[in-house]
Amino acid sequence: MTKMNIGIIGTGFIAKILAPQIQSSNKARLAAVSSRTLAKAEKFAANYPGAVAVEGADQLIARDDVDAVYVATPTAAKEDVASRALAAGKQVLIEKPLHSAESFKCLSALAREKGLVLMDATHFVHHPRTAAMRGRLADLIGAPRSLHTMFYFPFSDRENIRFDPTNEPMGAVGDMAWYSMRAVVEYLAPNTLEDIKVFAERDPQSGAVIRSTGVLKFDAGKTATFDVGYTAGAAVMDLTVAGTSGILTQDDFVLDWHSGFGFDNPDIQTGFVHRSGMATRNEFAFIETPSERSQHALMIDNFADLIRNGDAAEREIWLSATEKTQVFLDAIWQEIQTQARAVPGTDPSSKI
């Protein structure tokens, strides 16, 4: 099987996570890397034999030996870079979040017009656990009614791009609540958002959002809460889906403890916990969902497969999930902005 030639645009932290998975895939290879300066691209590419270093996104996009691009730029630049790549006939894997749902709609329309794949780079949805849990919801918990997520990691480096509202406007909301909203799409599968209430905390120096908590009400009485940020003193990745006859929980829904890129614990099996009735802790059932490959490696493989199979209906499923996730994320961000404007004279960097 001929491998898909992928070029990476951007050489930041997340690009360094995905590059080894591209290079080690049986379905893809790292063909080129671009950065704003050639020196940065060369330093990055030096770790990947066969990968060519180029200066700037346009030079990478123009290469005939690049079939697809992974857009790992700051959020402020993603739409522009991705649109140029799609216009040039390149398949696109794009980091999340997007600038807005309208921005994504423009990109997805261009992808459809060109007959190309556009996929967001959310890792956890590619792990077998997600499909396994989604497929057993009705059997194990009846009708899903509510979803609760808590995602924190301790972080306070103000030199990091997460604290730069110009390049990452949504701060911790875009960085972390994206996963909460994608979990809503995967496990609650609502159609419309009916009501929302959100609170946010901003860094007093940069004005970046560093913590946010909220509740969302969807159609059919479904609800979701989220609590995310950088201010807790421990890594937390909890998820609970409550249904009419039980609940399912995960304590590593973003990056599994077993082989998420932040963790490598072969002795910790990936799966989820089922509880029902008045079960006590020793009666909880852990349902294993093993995988031979990490979720980020599987994402690369699935991206390559989606390109090869040309299945328009399957491509639409991925586009729809991304758009719904971004729509809910936009609603959270709009609520935060509305609250800030509603209080005359309030310093937008003050804590709520």
Salt bridges, closest charged atoms under 4 A:
ASP58 OD1 - ARG84 NE 2.69
ASP65 OD1 - ARG63 NE 2.93
ASP80 OD2 - ARG84 NH1 2.31
GLU95 OE1 - LYS96 NZ 3.56
GLU102 OE2 - LYS105 NZ 3.46
ASP120 OD2 - ARG182 NH1 2.84
ASP139 OD2 - ARG136 NH2 3.39
ASP175 OD2 - ARG162 NE 2.68
GLU186 OE1 - ARG134 NH1 2.27
GLU186 OE2 - ARG182 NE 3.12
GLU194 OE1 - LYS217 NZ 2.55
GLU201 OE1 - ARG211 NE 2.73
GLU201 OE2 - LYS351 NZ 3.56
ASP203 OD1 - ARG158 NH2 2.66
ASP252 OD1 - ARG129 NH1 2.63
ASP301 OD2 - ARG293 NH1 2.16
ASP305 OD2 - LYS27 NZ 2.77
GLU316 OE2 - ARG112 NE 2.63
